[in-house]
Amino acid sequence: MKTIIKTGLAATLGLAIAAPAFALDTGIKGLTQNGRIKVGASVLYDLPGQGDKFGPANWLIESKTTYRPSRNWSFVANFWLRGDAQKYITSYDAPQGGLTNPLDQTLGSNLNFNLNDKNCGFPLQCEEISDQLTVLNEWEDIIRELSVKYRDPKRRFTVKFGKFQRGWGQSDGLRLMDVLHAQDLRERFAFRDSDELRIPALMLSADFKLDKLGMAGPFEAMGMKRPVLEVNFVPEVHHSKFIINNPTPTDNGMQADGSGGIFGLPWPDTTDGPSGLGYVGFGFNTPENNADKLSFKDAEYSMRLKFEAWGGLATINAFYGMQDLPILKLRGLNLIVGASPNNLINDPTGASIVAPFSANDTEAIVHGAGGYLDFLRDLTATGGANVANPLSVATQVFFGGGGPGNVCFDGANAPATTAFNGNTGTAFCSVNADVELDYDYRQKLVGFTFTRDLSDFMQFGRKNSSPSMRFEIAHEFDKPFNRSNVAPEATPSFAGELPPGALDANIDIGYDQAGGEQAFGALAVIPSRGVTKSNVTSTMIGFDFPFWVPGWETQQRSIFTSLQIFDIYTHQSDKGLMVQAPYGFTTVEDHQNYMTFLWSAPLDNQRLVLEGLLIEDLTNDSTFYRQRVDFNYFGDSWRPRLEWMHFDAKKESVPLGLLNNSDFIELSLTYQF
């Protein structure tokens, strides 16, 4: 199958290269055709213990057809096909690949949930996935724009309908107001150009020039000159697309067993802080709860008023849509006793038994006195373990109450002497927990942007240049968060069926989980206690300046520079809000500060273009830098590019820390027509 796909791709590339000669000269008035073909290959150089390796080899084919039969009508059909010849990478935290064995970390052994290690023996699950060609060929991935636009002959209004995208806001590198569309984070996470990150949606958009419609009077009385009202209706709802480097069973197609390589989100750090151990034998299903894809009930509505004021251009924005990132909700778990080909720890000696537990029971088992966290912490306590594995205790319910208490081994890969409280165990046990990714939350946001040239106030530099100022503020109401500081209160529904004291009722065991050390335990609570909301106010101020280097008399064009400072204020951060569970367990600071700096220098008659982007997470002392070098020496069609991305971040910071080992250098070639 791979050979067929690669052969088809090669044929498509060949046809696409030959097609422009015919497509450019259509012979039809108002019909234009253009597009591009891009191929690239990269080298990864910051993989711990793995040396340098070939990285993503991206390719892209894009075709755009525009037809303007008159000045009033325009039709656009823009399609692209993208993919990766992706090298799958093992877990960065486990030198041998896979997840660290929670009961044997000192020996450096792993539970081999890794994706590309062929040497996996009983009782460990290993899934072999080799390099493969990934193609984003779903119909909704192929359409970049398919739209029709009508402009009133008197230029009073325009109406556009179809599948397309619109951008809001003034910020670069980080988005505050640019919320009309979810983002496609599957290839380069959020470090591509913004127009390539946005996911187009079916929408109806209209712009009304209020002065030409005779409706500008009230606005002009308030100093708003030449007001334009933009209204958007989006009945097709998307959430952001990403890939999880997930080595465990799951029933979620988007995050199925597999890998997104260096830009796939890492498997969550499932570590209990006090014990330093991970959850033994846990796998996760991650079903999604989405908004209705096409509906009026979950449709998104937005408007923007653009006007001139205070010597610049301003906008007032309002957005009523859906969240594009998930909230995690515990739905329960299945305890599997014995063999099953889909579970993490298998017992080939007998058939498996599945025991379901509700979310309330799950919380009680994990947090209750004598529960799972007590068991893990007791393993590391001085003097040996005194708490029985609750997986073993809980299975008594499913063997006739008061039945054998030694059904489950006490831990994955545990030694033969595992006899905590007399429970030696007779079967391997594992847990598949259902943790829902819930996107069905409203996003309510208002904002304001302003930009103007400051030449009336200042001019300096070698050619007396003037900076431009940009300002943006966005306020989001009731943004949902998972909590890292919880007080579990659940009592198991089967408590009466257990022997006395086997799993005592829980007495308000809350604890501070600052830094994400205990966040995994915090997620094992029912949603009513694990999810909360907070208002968030985000502000950006930026300055753009054309820089002429002192003493460089032969400089042909200015170096464009752009400096931005961000402050993201979370109003109720003291509730222990997680940045983005389950992949960002760190807690939100009340003020999160970023700085970005973008520069672009065209040299040698603009044939050599250097562009750099720096993003500095000031709160977490983390850095991202992207350097591009474009070589425009080969006519109007061929565009070679050298690109370098480097991350220097703390593991706990989000999002830069998630990609700390994703450094790469890529050489790409684009043919545009």
PETABEL-V409442 format. One record per residue. N is the residue number from 1. PHI is phi as a letter, one per 20 degrees, with the letter a starting at -180 (999 if undefined). Layout:
N_PHI ; N_PHI
This chain:
1_999 ; 2_f ; 3_f ; 4_f ; 5_f ; 6_f ; 7_f ; 8_f ; 9_f ; 10_f ; 11_f ; 12_f ; 13_f ; 14_f ; 15_f ; 16_f ; 17_f ; 18_f ; 19_f ; 20_g ; 21_g ; 22_e ; 23_f ; 24_f ; 25_d ; 26_f ; 27_m ; 28_d ; 29_f ; 30_n ; 31_d ; 32_c ; 33_c ; 34_b ; 35_r ; 36_b ; 37_c ; 38_c ; 39_c ; 40_b ; 41_c ; 42_c ; 43_c ; 44_e ; 45_c ; 46_c ; 47_e ; 48_g ; 49_m ; 50_c ; 51_m ; 52_e ; 53_b ; 54_f ; 55_d ; 56_g ; 57_d ; 58_f ; 59_b ; 60_b ; 61_c ; 62_c ; 63_c ; 64_c ; 65_d ; 66_c ; 67_c ; 68_c ; 69_f ; 70_b ; 71_f ; 72_e ; 73_d ; 74_b ; 75_c ; 76_c ; 77_c ; 78_c ; 79_c ; 80_b ; 81_c ; 82_c ; 83_a ; 84_b ; 85_e ; 86_e ; 87_e ; 88_e ; 89_d ; 90_f ; 91_g ; 92_f ; 93_e ; 94_d ; 95_g ; 96_e ; 97_n ; 98_n ; 99_d ; 100_f ; 101_f ; 102_f ; 103_e ; 104_b ; 105_f ; 106_f ; 107_e ; 108_m ; 109_e ; 110_c ; 111_e ; 112_f ; 113_e ; 114_f ; 115_e ; 116_c ; 117_e ; 118_e ; 119_d ; 120_d ; 121_d ; 122_g ; 123_d ; 124_d ; 125_e ; 126_c ; 127_d ; 128_e ; 129_c ; 130_e ; 131_g ; 132_b ; 133_e ; 134_e ; 135_c ; 136_e ; 137_d ; 138_f ; 139_g ; 140_f ; 141_e ; 142_e ; 143_f ; 144_e ; 145_b ; 146_b ; 147_b ; 148_c ; 149_c ; 150_d ; 151_d ; 152_g ; 153_g ; 154_e ; 155_m ; 156_e ; 157_b ; 158_c ; 159_c ; 160_c ; 161_c ; 162_q ; 163_d ; 164_a ; 165_c ; 166_c ; 167_d ; 168_d ; 169_n ; 170_d ; 171_e ; 172_d ; 173_n ; 174_c ; 175_d ; 176_d ; 177_e ; 178_e ; 179_d ; 180_f ; 181_c ; 182_f ; 183_d ; 184_e ; 185_d ; 186_e ; 187_d ; 188_c ; 189_l ; 190_e ; 191_d ; 192_d ; 193_f ; 194_f ; 195_f ; 196_e ; 197_e ; 198_f ; 199_e ; 200_f ; 201_c ; 202_f ; 203_b ; 204_d ; 205_c ; 206_c ; 207_c ; 208_d ; 209_e ; 210_f ; 211_f ; 212_f ; 213_e ; 214_m ; 215_d ; 216_e ; 217_g ; 218_f ; 219_f ; 220_f ; 221_f ; 222_e ; 223_n ; 224_e ; 225_e ; 226_l ; 227_f ; 228_c ; 229_d ; 230_d ; 231_c ; 232_c ; 233_c ; 234_c ; 235_e ; 236_d ; 237_d ; 238_d ; 239_d ; 240_f ; 241_d ; 242_b ; 243_c ; 244_d ; 245_f ; 246_d ; 247_e ; 248_d ; 249_f ; 250_b ; 251_d ; 252_d ; 253_f ; 254_f ; 255_d ; 256_f ; 257_g ; 258_q ; 259_b ; 260_d ; 261_m ; 262_f ; 263_d ; 264_f ; 265_f ; 266_f ; 267_f ; 268_g ; 269_f ; 270_e ; 271_c ; 272_e ; 273_g ; 274_g ; 275_e ; 276_m ; 277_d ; 278_e ; 279_f ; 280_f ; 281_m ; 282_d ; 283_c ; 284_c ; 285_e ; 286_c ; 287_f ; 288_d ; 289_d ; 290_d ; 291_f ; 292_f ; 293_f ; 294_c ; 295_a ; 296_e ; 297_f ; 298_d ; 299_f ; 300_d ; 301_c ; 302_b ; 303_b ; 304_b ; 305_d ; 306_d ; 307_b ; 308_e ; 309_a ; 310_l ; 311_m ; 312_b ; 313_d ; 314_c ; 315_c ; 316_d ; 317_d ; 318_b ; 319_c ; 320_c ; 321_c ; 322_c ; 323_f ; 324_d ; 325_c ; 326_e ; 327_d ; 328_e ; 329_c ; 330_f ; 331_d ; 332_p ; 333_b ; 334_d ; 335_e ; 336_d ; 337_d ; 338_n ; 339_f ; 340_a ; 341_f ; 342_d ; 343_d ; 344_f ; 345_c ; 346_d ; 347_d ; 348_f ; 349_e ; 350_a ; 351_f ; 352_e ; 353_c ; 354_d ; 355_d ; 356_e ; 357_c ; 358_f ; 359_f ; 360_f ; 361_f ; 362_f ; 363_g ; 364_f ; 365_f ; 366_f ; 367_d ; 368_f ; 369_g ; 370_m ; 371_e ; 372_f ; 373_f ; 374_f ; 375_f ; 376_f ; 377_f ; 378_f ; 379_f ; 380_d ; 381_f ; 382_f ; 383_n ; 384_n ; 385_e ; 386_c ; 387_d ; 388_f ; 389_f ; 390_f ; 391_f ; 392_f ; 393_f ; 394_f ; 395_f ; 396_g ; 397_f ; 398_e ; 399_c ; 400_n ; 401_l ; 402_m ; 403_f ; 404_f ; 405_e ; 406_c ; 407_f ; 408_e ; 409_f ; 410_f ; 411_a ; 412_f ; 413_m ; 414_f ; 415_f ; 416_f ; 417_e ; 418_f ; 419_c ; 420_f ; 421_l ; 422_n ; 423_e ; 424_f ; 425_n ; 426_c ; 427_b ; 428_f ; 429_c ; 430_b ; 431_c ; 432_d ; 433_e ; 434_e ; 435_c ; 436_f ; 437_e ; 438_e ; 439_d ; 440_e ; 441_c ; 442_f ; 443_d ; 444_c ; 445_b ; 446_c ; 447_a ; 448_b ; 449_c ; 450_b ; 451_b ; 452_a ; 453_e ; 454_d ; 455_f ; 456_f ; 457_d ; 458_b ; 459_b ; 460_b ; 461_n ; 462_f ; 463_d ; 464_l ; 465_f ; 466_c ; 467_f ; 468_d ; 469_d ; 470_c ; 471_c ; 472_b ; 473_c ; 474_c ; 475_c ; 476_d ; 477_e ; 478_l ; 479_f ; 480_f ; 481_c ; 482_f ; 483_d ; 484_d ; 485_d ; 486_c ; 487_c ; 488_f ; 489_c ; 490_f ; 491_d ; 492_f ; 493_f ; 494_d ; 495_g ; 496_f ; 497_e ; 498_e ; 499_f ; 500_g ; 501_m ; 502_f ; 503_b ; 504_f ; 505_f ; 506_f ; 507_d ; 508_l ; 509_e ; 510_d ; 511_b ; 512_f ; 513_c ; 514_g ; 515_n ; 516_m ; 517_f ; 518_d ; 519_f ; 520_f ; 521_f ; 522_f ; 523_f ; 524_e ; 525_c ; 526_f ; 527_g ; 528_f ; 529_d ; 530_e ; 531_c ; 532_b ; 533_c ; 534_b ; 535_f ; 536_c ; 537_d ; 538_d ; 539_c ; 540_c ; 541_c ; 542_c ; 543_c ; 544_d ; 545_b ; 546_e ; 547_e ; 548_d ; 549_f ; 550_g ; 551_n ; 552_e ; 553_f ; 554_e ; 555_f ; 556_e ; 557_c ; 558_f ; 559_e ; 560_f ; 561_c ; 562_b ; 563_d ; 564_c ; 565_c ; 566_d ; 567_c ; 568_d ; 569_d ; 570_e ; 571_f ; 572_d ; 573_f ; 574_f ; 575_e ; 576_m ; 577_e ; 578_e ; 579_g ; 580_a ; 581_f ; 582_e ; 583_d ; 584_c ; 585_e ; 586_f ; 587_e ; 588_f ; 589_f ; 590_f ; 591_c ; 592_d ; 593_d ; 594_c ; 595_c ; 596_c ; 597_c ; 598_d ; 599_c ; 600_b ; 601_c ; 602_e ; 603_c ; 604_l ; 605_l ; 606_m ; 607_e ; 608_c ; 609_c ; 610_d ; 611_c ; 612_c ; 613_c ; 614_d ; 615_c ; 616_d ; 617_e ; 618_f ; 619_f ; 620_d ; 621_l ; 622_c ; 623_c ; 624_c ; 625_c ; 626_c ; 627_d ; 628_d ; 629_c ; 630_d ; 631_d ; 632_d ; 633_d ; 634_c ; 635_n ; 636_e ; 637_d ; 638_e ; 639_c ; 640_f ; 641_b ; 642_d ; 643_c ; 644_c ; 645_c ; 646_c ; 647_d ; 648_c ; 649_b ; 650_f ; 651_g ; 652_f ; 653_f ; 654_c ; 655_e ; 656_f ; 657_f ; 658_f ; 659_d ; 660_f ; 661_d ; 662_d ; 663_f ; 664_b ; 665_c ; 666_c ; 667_d ; 668_c ; 669_c ; 670_d ; 671_d ; 672_d ; 673_b
